[in-house]
């Protein structure tokens, strides 16, 4: 794990500020009838207007500026020209590169009116993210985050997608360590002031098994269950975790 200086954390925060701006614009634009290609164009335009680069575009061949995953698509969905319809669940992952430092964040939003079950999925996944962030305490262990997420998800009768999880972030988009969304507490490296990590529960309403499409990216649940995905980039500080993918006035070490 990389220890970042306060100046480096500030640079990551600058990238995360753009991530937040993009997320807000996309959330306002999501409605029945819009396509994820249109959302992708809005994201790229906003990122570039800020003097930054869309971190996902071209990353290992990924073709777009955002990952746009609909309903049973768990992660890494390609934006396309299909119109969203009321009741859909859309997960959007945004990555930004600014001045050699990365920011990363994801959210899921219902399109128009959604079912109570889908709303429960959203609420559970957001709470799992909050639990994971709250557990990212200096001198704690990495798996404390994993355990907190798993406990929240499974206590609500849902499943974590086990093949994907959080990660370190800084001068590269994905740094060590990998952060599973499951596991026993008190294991793995000690968390230290200066670590910056992306915490991202990916939660299935049904079974956790997944299938990867022929494009090598788009990942869906094998049973067709709906998925939600939330992510924050978080710095470990002497006072606890600080969420960088929120405006500084809104960040808190007590969620």
Secondary structure, 3 states (H helix, E strand, C coil): CCCCCHHHHHHHHHHHHHHHHHHHHHHHHCCCCCEHHHHHHHHHHHHHHCCCEECCCCHHHCCCCEEEEECCEEECCCCCCCECCCCCEEEEEEEEEECCEEEEEEEEEECCCCCHHHHHHHHHHHHHHHHHHHCCCCCCEHHHHHHHHHHHHHHCCCEECCCCCEEECCCCCCEEEEECCCCCCCCCCECCCCCEEEECCEEECCCCCEEECCCCCCEEECCCCCEEECEEEEEEECCEEEECCCCHHHCCCCC
